[in-house]
Amino acid sequence: MNEIIVLIIKIAVPLIIIAGLIFIGRFIARKHEKLSEKIVSPIITLFIFLLMVILFTQTSILSGLEWGAIDFRFYMRDPSQKSVKLEEGVKMNKINPRARKDIVIIGIDEETINDFSNQGIQWPFPWEKHAKLTKYISTGKPNAILYDIMFLDHKPGEAELAKALKDSKVAFIDYKFDVEEVNKQLSDHVERMELLSKGKFPVDPKDHNEQIVDAVTPPTPELMRSAKGVGFANVFPGRDSINRMMPLIIKYKGAYYPNIDLSIVMHYYGIGLENVEIKIGKYQVEEPAKRKNGKT
């Protein structure tokens, strides 16, 4: 309910301001009969335009309208539901009927961390544990396995994890871009970038936007060679510090790099890098049978 009230307020404020300007304009026109509507109307239009520009560029009011609408749609799609404790260690959660049944999220929550901690295993968990989990999940013949844990440093158990990823044949791992340059690169950074560059897209010649990132830390080379694919997992919050959107691609040093979701979708639908052409500002997807020159 609070989300609905906030959205109504965000919509009402600009409308009240615009209505007030119109009222003032008509009031001035009545007070000064020599001013015709042909003069007053363009002036009011100009004031409203300037107001909208100021509100959009200097404040977050208009952006707040969009953010509020997005928040409201998320709320309507999946209202927050509190879990119900049935007994010690057992909770019941209401399942969103719109959620796909073929996607399973294996979360690491506070209870998981506490349970492992009681066994003397601290977070971050040893890579041998991730390898064991990967092997277990692989027995179910999944279409894809995504690790939303960044394996960026060399650690014990790397070889075992790499083997588990390779044996699964469908494992994906992610990494991060940084908005500021890193003063000192990892010793194997060049090798990492060579492997990462195998999954990049050509830049749209008409894309003159500046890149928003200045550095990247890919996963370890051994894990990248073993994984089915990689993708970045950056989320850029709005000015209100709330995460709502995740870019599908990031431009970095003359190339586009896909995020982890895009990499998995391409794998799921059997789409290769050679079948994708990125045009900034255009949205076009063709059925496989209708593709021209193998491009999608």
MARVO-923630 format. One record per residue (C-alpha): x, y, z; residue in three letters; residue number from 1. Coordinates in nm, 3 decimals, padded with zeros to 5 digits. Each point is the difference from the previous one (the first is absolute). Layout:
<lumtis>
lumti east=X&north=Y&up=Z&resn=ALA&resi=NUM $
...
</lumtis>
This chain:
<lumtis>
lumti east=00.000&north=00.000&up=00.000&resn=MET&resi=1 $
lumti east=00.285&north=00.240&up=00.079&resn=ASN&resi=2 $
lumti east=00.140&north=-00.053&up=-00.351&resn=GLU&resi=3 $
lumti east=-00.334&north=00.106&up=-00.153&resn=ILE&resi=4 $
lumti east=-00.017&north=00.317&up=00.213&resn=ILE&resi=5 $
lumti east=00.358&north=00.099&up=-00.091&resn=VAL&resi=6 $
lumti east=-00.071&north=-00.055&up=-00.372&resn=LEU&resi=7 $
lumti east=-00.318&north=00.213&up=00.017&resn=ILE&resi=8 $
lumti east=00.193&north=00.281&up=00.171&resn=ILE&resi=9 $
lumti east=00.280&north=-00.013&up=-00.258&resn=LYS&resi=10 $
lumti east=-00.255&north=00.029&up=-00.283&resn=ILE&resi=11 $
lumti east=-00.211&north=00.265&up=00.172&resn=ALA&resi=12 $
lumti east=00.282&north=00.247&up=00.076&resn=VAL&resi=13 $
lumti east=00.101&north=00.075&up=-00.365&resn=PRO&resi=14 $
lumti east=-00.367&north=00.010&up=-00.107&resn=LEU&resi=15 $
lumti east=-00.081&north=00.251&up=00.275&resn=ILE&resi=16 $
lumti east=00.295&north=00.216&up=-00.106&resn=ILE&resi=17 $
lumti east=-00.109&north=-00.006&up=-00.366&resn=ILE&resi=18 $
lumti east=-00.363&north=00.076&up=00.093&resn=ALA&resi=19 $
lumti east=00.120&north=00.289&up=00.217&resn=GLY&resi=20 $
lumti east=00.200&north=00.147&up=-00.287&resn=LEU&resi=21 $
lumti east=-00.302&north=-00.022&up=-00.231&resn=ILE&resi=22 $
lumti east=-00.219&north=00.168&up=00.261&resn=PHE&resi=23 $
lumti east=00.254&north=00.279&up=00.051&resn=ILE&resi=24 $
lumti east=00.025&north=00.054&up=-00.375&resn=GLY&resi=25 $
lumti east=-00.373&north=00.033&up=-00.040&resn=ARG&resi=26 $
lumti east=-00.017&north=00.228&up=00.303&resn=PHE&resi=27 $
lumti east=00.262&north=00.229&up=-00.152&resn=ILE&resi=28 $
lumti east=-00.187&north=-00.001&up=-00.333&resn=ALA&resi=29 $
lumti east=-00.323&north=00.108&up=00.170&resn=ARG&resi=30 $
lumti east=00.176&north=00.273&up=00.197&resn=LYS&resi=31 $
lumti east=00.168&north=00.135&up=-00.312&resn=HIS&resi=32 $
lumti east=-00.263&north=-00.010&up=-00.271&resn=GLU&resi=33 $
lumti east=00.248&north=00.128&up=-00.258&resn=LYS&resi=34 $
lumti east=00.189&north=-00.328&up=00.022&resn=LEU&resi=35 $
lumti east=-00.169&north=-00.243&up=-00.236&resn=SER&resi=36 $
lumti east=00.000&north=-00.376&up=00.045&resn=GLU&resi=37 $
lumti east=00.228&north=-00.025&up=-00.303&resn=LYS&resi=38 $
lumti east=00.269&north=00.167&up=00.210&resn=ILE&resi=39 $
lumti east=-00.078&north=-00.154&up=00.337&resn=VAL&resi=40 $
lumti east=-00.026&north=-00.361&up=-00.125&resn=SER&resi=41 $
lumti east=00.354&north=-00.016&up=-00.148&resn=PRO&resi=42 $
lumti east=00.138&north=00.161&up=00.317&resn=ILE&resi=43 $
lumti east=-00.175&north=-00.259&up=00.218&resn=ILE&resi=44 $
lumti east=00.123&north=-00.279&up=-00.228&resn=THR&resi=45 $
lumti east=00.357&north=00.133&up=00.023&resn=LEU&resi=46 $
lumti east=-00.018&north=00.020&up=00.380&resn=PHE&resi=47 $
lumti east=-00.133&north=-00.356&up=00.024&resn=ILE&resi=48 $
lumti east=00.273&north=-00.124&up=-00.234&resn=PHE&resi=49 $
lumti east=00.272&north=00.175&up=00.203&resn=LEU&resi=50 $
lumti east=-00.151&north=-00.135&up=00.319&resn=LEU&resi=51 $
lumti east=00.004&north=-00.355&up=-00.135&resn=MET&resi=52 $
lumti east=00.363&north=00.039&up=-00.110&resn=VAL&resi=53 $
lumti east=00.101&north=00.129&up=00.343&resn=ILE&resi=54 $
lumti east=-00.192&north=-00.272&up=00.182&resn=LEU&resi=55 $
lumti east=00.150&north=-00.270&up=-00.222&resn=PHE&resi=56 $
lumti east=00.364&north=00.118&up=00.003&resn=THR&resi=57 $
lumti east=00.036&north=00.157&up=00.344&resn=GLN&resi=58 $
lumti east=-00.232&north=-00.212&up=00.214&resn=THR&resi=59 $
lumti east=-00.119&north=-00.359&up=00.024&resn=SER&resi=60 $
lumti east=-00.373&north=00.085&up=-00.002&resn=ILE&resi=61 $
lumti east=-00.069&north=-00.119&up=-00.354&resn=LEU&resi=62 $
lumti east=00.246&north=-00.287&up=00.034&resn=SER&resi=63 $
lumti east=-00.184&north=-00.081&up=00.319&resn=GLY&resi=64 $
lumti east=-00.319&north=-00.044&up=-00.204&resn=LEU&resi=65 $
lumti east=00.164&north=-00.268&up=-00.210&resn=GLU&resi=66 $
lumti east=00.164&north=-00.162&up=00.301&resn=TRP&resi=67 $
lumti east=-00.329&north=00.006&up=00.190&resn=GLY&resi=68 $
lumti east=-00.180&north=-00.161&up=-00.293&resn=ALA&resi=69 $
lumti east=00.266&north=-00.273&up=-00.021&resn=ILE&resi=70 $
lumti east=-00.018&north=-00.061&up=00.376&resn=ASP&resi=71 $
lumti east=-00.379&north=-00.018&up=-00.018&resn=PHE&resi=72 $
lumti east=00.007&north=-00.252&up=-00.285&resn=ARG&resi=73 $
lumti east=00.250&north=-00.214&up=00.191&resn=PHE&resi=74 $
lumti east=-00.225&north=00.021&up=00.305&resn=TYR&resi=75 $
lumti east=-00.307&north=-00.105&up=-00.201&resn=MET&resi=76 $
lumti east=00.195&north=-00.281&up=-00.165&resn=ARG&resi=77 $
lumti east=00.132&north=-00.144&up=00.325&resn=ASP&resi=78 $
lumti east=-00.142&north=00.151&up=00.323&resn=PRO&resi=79 $
lumti east=00.229&north=-00.053&up=00.296&resn=SER&resi=80 $
lumti east=-00.101&north=-00.304&up=00.200&resn=GLN&resi=81 $
lumti east=00.137&north=-00.086&up=00.341&resn=LYS&resi=82 $
lumti east=00.112&north=-00.355&up=00.056&resn=SER&resi=83 $
lumti east=-00.186&north=-00.211&up=00.256&resn=VAL&resi=84 $
lumti east=00.200&north=-00.212&up=00.243&resn=LYS&resi=85 $
lumti east=-00.146&north=-00.351&up=00.019&resn=LEU&resi=86 $
lumti east=00.258&north=-00.149&up=00.233&resn=GLU&resi=87 $
lumti east=00.365&north=00.039&up=00.091&resn=GLU&resi=88 $
lumti east=00.199&north=00.023&up=-00.322&resn=GLY&resi=89 $
lumti east=-00.311&north=-00.015&up=-00.224&resn=VAL&resi=90 $
lumti east=-00.164&north=00.304&up=-00.159&resn=LYS&resi=91 $
lumti east=-00.282&north=00.034&up=-00.250&resn=MET&resi=92 $
lumti east=00.006&north=00.270&up=-00.266&resn=ASN&resi=93 $
lumti east=-00.275&north=00.094&up=-00.239&resn=LYS&resi=94 $
lumti east=00.113&north=-00.075&up=-00.355&resn=ILE&resi=95 $
lumti east=-00.064&north=00.266&up=-00.262&resn=ASN&resi=96 $
lumti east=-00.229&north=-00.172&up=-00.254&resn=PRO&resi=97 $
lumti east=00.175&north=00.192&up=-00.280&resn=ARG&resi=98 $
lumti east=00.341&north=-00.141&up=00.091&resn=ALA&resi=99 $
lumti east=00.132&north=-00.263&up=-00.238&resn=ARG&resi=100 $
lumti east=00.010&north=-00.349&up=00.139&resn=LYS&resi=101 $
lumti east=00.313&north=-00.096&up=-00.196&resn=ASP&resi=102 $
lumti east=00.220&north=00.261&up=00.171&resn=ILE&resi=103 $
lumti east=00.133&north=-00.089&up=00.343&resn=VAL&resi=104 $
lumti east=00.184&north=00.250&up=00.220&resn=ILE&resi=105 $
lumti east=00.238&north=-00.156&up=00.249&resn=ILE&resi=106 $
lumti east=00.054&north=00.286&up=00.244&resn=GLY&resi=107 $
lumti east=00.266&north=00.046&up=00.265&resn=ILE&resi=108 $
lumti east=-00.182&north=00.172&up=00.287&resn=ASP&resi=109 $
lumti east=00.080&north=00.069&up=00.363&resn=GLU&resi=110 $
lumti east=-00.121&north=-00.344&up=00.105&resn=GLU&resi=111 $
lumti east=00.235&north=-00.164&up=-00.251&resn=THR&resi=112 $
lumti east=00.295&north=00.205&up=00.121&resn=ILE&resi=113 $
lumti east=-00.085&north=-00.075&up=00.364&resn=ASN&resi=114 $
lumti east=-00.037&north=-00.371&up=-00.071&resn=ASP&resi=115 $
lumti east=00.339&north=-00.016&up=-00.172&resn=PHE&resi=116 $
lumti east=00.153&north=00.216&up=00.273&resn=SER&resi=117 $
lumti east=-00.114&north=-00.252&up=00.259&resn=ASN&resi=118 $
lumti east=00.195&north=-00.259&up=-00.200&resn=GLN&resi=119 $
lumti east=00.311&north=00.219&up=00.006&resn=GLY&resi=120 $
lumti east=-00.041&north=00.115&up=-00.362&resn=ILE&resi=121 $
lumti east=00.008&north=00.377&up=-00.036&resn=GLN&resi=122 $
lumti east=-00.117&north=00.225&up=-00.282&resn=TRP&resi=123 $
lumti east=00.121&north=00.026&up=-00.272&resn=PRO&resi=124 $
lumti east=-00.039&north=-00.375&up=-00.035&resn=PHE&resi=125 $
lumti east=00.294&north=-00.208&up=-00.125&resn=PRO&resi=126 $
lumti east=-00.002&north=-00.056&up=-00.374&resn=TRP&resi=127 $
lumti east=-00.011&north=-00.375&up=00.061&resn=GLU&resi=128 $
lumti east=-00.353&north=00.051&up=00.133&resn=LYS&resi=129 $
lumti east=-00.105&north=00.180&up=-00.317&resn=HIS&resi=130 $
lumti east=00.153&north=-00.282&up=-00.204&resn=ALA&resi=131 $
lumti east=-00.194&north=-00.258&up=00.197&resn=LYS&resi=132 $
lumti east=-00.324&north=00.197&up=-00.046&resn=LEU&resi=133 $
lumti east=00.064&north=00.032&up=-00.374&resn=THR&resi=134 $
lumti east=00.047&north=-00.375&up=-00.031&resn=LYS&resi=135 $
lumti east=-00.323&north=-00.062&up=00.191&resn=TYR&resi=136 $
lumti east=-00.205&north=00.244&up=-00.211&resn=ILE&resi=137 $
lumti east=00.148&north=-00.146&up=-00.319&resn=SER&resi=138 $
lumti east=-00.157&north=-00.337&up=00.079&resn=THR&resi=139 $
lumti east=-00.339&north=00.158&up=-00.073&resn=GLY&resi=140 $
lumti east=00.105&north=00.083&up=-00.359&resn=LYS&resi=141 $
lumti east=-00.084&north=00.373&up=00.019&resn=PRO&resi=142 $
lumti east=-00.005&north=00.221&up=-00.309&resn=ASN&resi=143 $
lumti east=00.231&north=00.247&up=00.174&resn=ALA&resi=144 $
lumti east=00.165&north=00.065&up=00.335&resn=ILE&resi=145 $
lumti east=00.071&north=00.360&up=00.097&resn=LEU&resi=146 $
lumti east=00.231&north=00.090&up=00.284&resn=TYR&resi=147 $
lumti east=-00.072&north=00.349&up=00.130&resn=ASP&resi=148 $
lumti east=00.322&north=-00.020&up=00.199&resn=ILE&resi=149 $
lumti east=00.310&north=00.161&up=-00.147&resn=MET&resi=150 $
lumti east=00.304&north=-00.225&up=-00.011&resn=PHE&resi=151 $
lumti east=00.259&north=00.269&up=-00.068&resn=LEU&resi=152 $
lumti east=00.297&north=-00.106&up=00.214&resn=ASP&resi=153 $
lumti east=00.208&north=-00.316&up=-00.008&resn=HIS&resi=154 $
lumti east=-00.097&north=-00.212&up=00.299&resn=LYS&resi=155 $
lumti east=00.040&north=-00.359&up=00.121&resn=PRO&resi=156 $
lumti east=-00.245&north=-00.230&up=-00.174&resn=GLY&resi=157 $
lumti east=00.020&north=00.188&up=-00.331&resn=GLU&resi=158 $
lumti east=00.094&north=-00.311&up=-00.198&resn=ALA&resi=159 $
lumti east=-00.283&north=-00.201&up=00.153&resn=GLU&resi=160 $
lumti east=-00.253&north=00.274&up=-00.071&resn=LEU&resi=161 $
lumti east=00.129&north=00.040&up=-00.355&resn=ALA&resi=162 $
lumti east=-00.048&north=-00.372&up=-00.062&resn=LYS&resi=163 $
lumti east=-00.353&north=00.009&up=00.140&resn=ALA&resi=164 $
lumti east=-00.089&north=00.295&up=-00.222&resn=LEU&resi=165 $
lumti east=00.146&north=-00.168&up=-00.307&resn=LYS&resi=166 $
lumti east=-00.167&north=-00.335&up=00.070&resn=ASP&resi=167 $
lumti east=-00.340&north=00.169&up=00.039&resn=SER&resi=168 $
lumti east=00.033&north=00.147&up=-00.353&resn=LYS&resi=169 $
lumti east=-00.262&north=00.265&up=00.085&resn=VAL&resi=170 $
lumti east=00.157&north=00.210&up=00.279&resn=ALA&resi=171 $
lumti east=00.017&north=00.380&up=-00.024&resn=PHE&resi=172 $
lumti east=00.197&north=00.234&up=00.226&resn=ILE&resi=173 $
lumti east=-00.003&north=00.379&up=00.032&resn=ASP&resi=174 $
lumti east=00.240&north=00.285&up=00.063&resn=TYR&resi=175 $
lumti east=-00.008&north=00.376&up=00.052&resn=LYS&resi=176 $
lumti east=00.091&north=00.323&up=-00.170&resn=PHE&resi=177 $
lumti east=00.130&north=00.293&up=00.204&resn=ASP&resi=178 $
lumti east=-00.085&north=00.365&up=-00.055&resn=VAL&resi=179 $
lumti east=00.350&north=00.106&up=00.103&resn=GLU&resi=180 $
lumti east=00.336&north=-00.115&up=-00.126&resn=GLU&resi=181 $
lumti east=00.188&north=-00.261&up=00.202&resn=VAL&resi=182 $
lumti east=00.347&north=00.117&up=00.093&resn=ASN&resi=183 $
lumti east=00.155&north=-00.346&up=-00.004&resn=LYS&resi=184 $
lumti east=-00.121&north=-00.281&up=-00.225&resn=GLN&resi=185 $
lumti east=00.017&north=-00.370&up=00.078&resn=LEU&resi=186 $
lumti east=00.309&north=-00.178&up=-00.132&resn=SER&resi=187 $
lumti east=-00.208&north=-00.205&up=-00.247&resn=ASP&resi=188 $
lumti east=-00.228&north=00.288&up=-00.107&resn=HIS&resi=189 $
lumti east=00.108&north=-00.018&up=-00.366&resn=VAL&resi=190 $
lumti east=-00.088&north=-00.370&up=-00.018&resn=GLU&resi=191 $
lumti east=-00.335&north=00.065&up=00.165&resn=ARG&resi=192 $
lumti east=-00.084&north=00.274&up=-00.250&resn=MET&resi=193 $
lumti east=00.095&north=-00.221&up=-00.295&resn=GLU&resi=194 $
lumti east=-00.244&north=-00.263&up=00.122&resn=LEU&resi=195 $
lumti east=-00.269&north=00.257&up=00.078&resn=LEU&resi=196 $
lumti east=00.034&north=00.159&up=-00.344&resn=SER&resi=197 $
lumti east=-00.115&north=-00.322&up=-00.163&resn=LYS&resi=198 $
lumti east=-00.354&north=00.083&up=00.113&resn=GLY&resi=199 $
lumti east=-00.021&north=00.366&up=-00.106&resn=LYS&resi=200 $
lumti east=-00.217&north=00.169&up=-00.264&resn=PHE&resi=201 $
lumti east=00.108&north=00.265&up=-00.254&resn=PRO&resi=202 $
lumti east=-00.099&north=00.356&up=00.087&resn=VAL&resi=203 $
lumti east=-00.277&north=00.170&up=-00.195&resn=ASP&resi=204 $
lumti east=00.173&north=00.261&up=-00.222&resn=PRO&resi=205 $
lumti east=-00.282&north=00.245&up=00.083&resn=LYS&resi=206 $
lumti east=00.051&north=-00.040&up=00.374&resn=ASP&resi=207 $
lumti east=00.178&north=00.316&up=00.116&resn=HIS&resi=208 $
lumti east=-00.077&north=-00.046&up=00.369&resn=ASN&resi=209 $
lumti east=00.297&north=00.005&up=00.235&resn=GLU&resi=210 $
lumti east=00.080&north=-00.315&up=00.192&resn=GLN&resi=211 $
lumti east=-00.113&north=00.013&up=00.362&resn=ILE&resi=212 $
lumti east=00.262&north=-00.241&up=00.136&resn=VAL&resi=213 $
lumti east=00.379&north=00.024&up=00.012&resn=ASP&resi=214 $
lumti east=00.117&north=-00.341&up=00.120&resn=ALA&resi=215 $
lumti east=-00.100&north=-00.365&up=00.014&resn=VAL&resi=216 $
lumti east=00.098&north=-00.303&up=00.206&resn=THR&resi=217 $
lumti east=-00.090&north=-00.324&up=-00.183&resn=PRO&resi=218 $
lumti east=-00.005&north=-00.340&up=00.176&resn=PRO&resi=219 $
lumti east=00.316&north=-00.209&up=00.019&resn=THR&resi=220 $
lumti east=00.120&north=-00.139&up=-00.335&resn=PRO&resi=221 $
lumti east=-00.043&north=-00.363&up=00.106&resn=GLU&resi=222 $
lumti east=-00.361&north=00.056&up=00.098&resn=LEU&resi=223 $
lumti east=-00.077&north=00.197&up=-00.317&resn=MET&resi=224 $
lumti east=00.137&north=-00.281&up=-00.215&resn=ARG&resi=225 $
lumti east=-00.214&north=-00.250&up=00.189&resn=SER&resi=226 $
lumti east=-00.327&north=00.196&up=00.008&resn=ALA&resi=227 $
lumti east=-00.253&north=-00.008&up=-00.282&resn=LYS&resi=228 $
lumti east=-00.014&north=00.378&up=00.004&resn=GLY&resi=229 $
lumti east=00.063&north=00.315&up=00.199&resn=VAL&resi=230 $
lumti east=-00.176&north=00.334&up=00.039&resn=GLY&resi=231 $
lumti east=00.016&north=00.309&up=00.216&resn=PHE&resi=232 $
lumti east=-00.237&north=00.049&up=00.294&resn=ALA&resi=233 $
lumti east=00.013&north=00.375&up=00.058&resn=ASN&resi=234 $
lumti east=-00.310&north=00.182&up=00.116&resn=VAL&resi=235 $
lumti east=-00.007&north=00.380&up=-00.020&resn=PHE&resi=236 $
lumti east=-00.240&north=00.154&up=00.256&resn=PRO&resi=237 $
lumti east=-00.212&north=00.305&up=-00.073&resn=GLY&resi=238 $
lumti east=00.052&north=00.336&up=00.168&resn=ARG&resi=239 $
lumti east=-00.215&north=-00.126&up=00.286&resn=ASP&resi=240 $
lumti east=00.255&north=-00.282&up=00.056&resn=SER&resi=241 $
lumti east=-00.254&north=-00.274&up=-00.084&resn=ILE&resi=242 $
lumti east=00.094&north=-00.278&up=-00.243&resn=ASN&resi=243 $
lumti east=-00.263&north=-00.046&up=-00.270&resn=ARG&resi=244 $
lumti east=00.177&north=-00.062&up=-00.329&resn=MET&resi=245 $
lumti east=00.294&north=-00.197&up=-00.128&resn=MET&resi=246 $
lumti east=00.156&north=00.081&up=-00.340&resn=PRO&resi=247 $
lumti east=00.012&north=-00.284&up=-00.252&resn=LEU&resi=248 $
lumti east=00.333&north=00.125&up=-00.136&resn=ILE&resi=249 $
lumti east=00.284&north=00.224&up=00.110&resn=ILE&resi=250 $
lumti east=00.231&north=00.184&up=-00.238&resn=LYS&resi=251 $
lumti east=00.364&north=-00.037&up=00.092&resn=TYR&resi=252 $
lumti east=00.306&north=00.084&up=-00.211&resn=LYS&resi=253 $
lumti east=-00.173&north=-00.019&up=-00.336&resn=GLY&resi=254 $
lumti east=-00.219&north=-00.304&up=00.057&resn=ALA&resi=255 $
lumti east=-00.328&north=-00.106&up=00.161&resn=TYR&resi=256 $
lumti east=00.008&north=-00.261&up=00.275&resn=TYR&resi=257 $
lumti east=-00.318&north=-00.192&up=00.092&resn=PRO&resi=258 $
lumti east=-00.138&north=-00.028&up=00.349&resn=ASN&resi=259 $
lumti east=-00.043&north=-00.345&up=00.150&resn=ILE&resi=260 $
lumti east=-00.375&north=-00.012&up=-00.069&resn=ASP&resi=261 $
lumti east=00.051&north=00.069&up=-00.370&resn=LEU&resi=262 $
lumti east=00.268&north=-00.268&up=-00.018&resn=SER&resi=263 $
lumti east=-00.235&north=-00.260&up=00.148&resn=ILE&resi=264 $
lumti east=-00.293&north=00.101&up=-00.222&resn=VAL&resi=265 $
lumti east=00.220&north=-00.036&up=-00.308&resn=MET&resi=266 $
lumti east=00.107&north=-00.343&up=00.120&resn=HIS&resi=267 $
lumti east=-00.360&north=-00.103&up=00.074&resn=TYR&resi=268 $
lumti east=-00.120&north=00.094&up=-00.349&resn=TYR&resi=269 $
lumti east=00.312&north=-00.122&up=-00.178&resn=GLY&resi=270 $
lumti east=00.106&north=00.346&up=-00.119&resn=ILE&resi=271 $
lumti east=00.368&north=00.053&up=-00.071&resn=GLY&resi=272 $
lumti east=00.200&north=00.323&up=-00.004&resn=LEU&resi=273 $
lumti east=-00.003&north=-00.006&up=-00.378&resn=GLU&resi=274 $
lumti east=-00.382&north=00.008&up=00.004&resn=ASN&resi=275 $
lumti east=-00.023&north=00.325&up=00.197&resn=VAL&resi=276 $
lumti east=00.025&north=00.355&up=-00.132&resn=GLU&resi=277 $
lumti east=-00.041&north=00.284&up=00.250&resn=ILE&resi=278 $
lumti east=-00.155&north=00.328&up=-00.114&resn=LYS&resi=279 $
lumti east=-00.029&north=00.256&up=00.280&resn=ILE&resi=280 $
lumti east=-00.351&north=00.144&up=00.027&resn=GLY&resi=281 $
lumti east=-00.161&north=-00.278&up=-00.204&resn=LYS&resi=282 $
lumti east=-00.178&north=-00.312&up=00.120&resn=TYR&resi=283 $
lumti east=-00.042&north=-00.276&up=-00.254&resn=GLN&resi=284 $
lumti east=-00.024&north=-00.374&up=00.042&resn=VAL&resi=285 $
lumti east=-00.070&north=-00.230&up=-00.293&resn=GLU&resi=286 $
lumti east=-00.109&north=-00.360&up=00.009&resn=GLU&resi=287 $
lumti east=00.284&north=-00.241&up=-00.090&resn=PRO&resi=288 $
lumti east=-00.168&north=-00.089&up=-00.329&resn=ALA&resi=289 $
lumti east=-00.027&north=00.369&up=-00.094&resn=LYS&resi=290 $
lumti east=00.356&north=00.101&up=00.078&resn=ARG&resi=291 $
lumti east=00.184&north=00.176&up=-00.278&resn=LYS&resi=292 $
lumti east=00.367&north=-00.077&up=-00.037&resn=ASN&resi=293 $
lumti east=-00.016&north=-00.186&up=00.330&resn=GLY&resi=294 $
lumti east=-00.050&north=00.322&up=00.198&resn=LYS&resi=295 $
lumti east=-00.241&north=00.051&up=00.287&resn=THR&resi=296 $
</lumtis>
